[in-house]
Amino acid sequence: CWVCHGDNAEGGVGPTLQHGPTPMDIQEQLDSNPQMGVIVTELNPDADDLVALAVYLGGLSGGPVSDTQISSWRTQLHLLY
């Protein structure tokens, strides 16, 4: 991710991710943004990967993500997968 989004998700070629996108936001970009195709092809992230990434990015945006939020994300992702 750092290649386009910077070492600390501050942005670069790609936008900043420091706002803490949700797993669903990330999945939407993977599905709709052709530039993200290599991520899908090379990594093929699953729901657990998306949650882990969103938790990491949420930490960059200023604080830990709550267990309640993670549980909600998992429920929402379950509907997608």
Secondary structure, 3 states (H helix, E strand, C coil): CHHHHCCCCCCCCCCCCCCCCCHHHHHHHHHHCHHHHHHHHHHCCCHHHHHHHHHHHHHHCCCCCCHHHHHHHHHHHHHHC
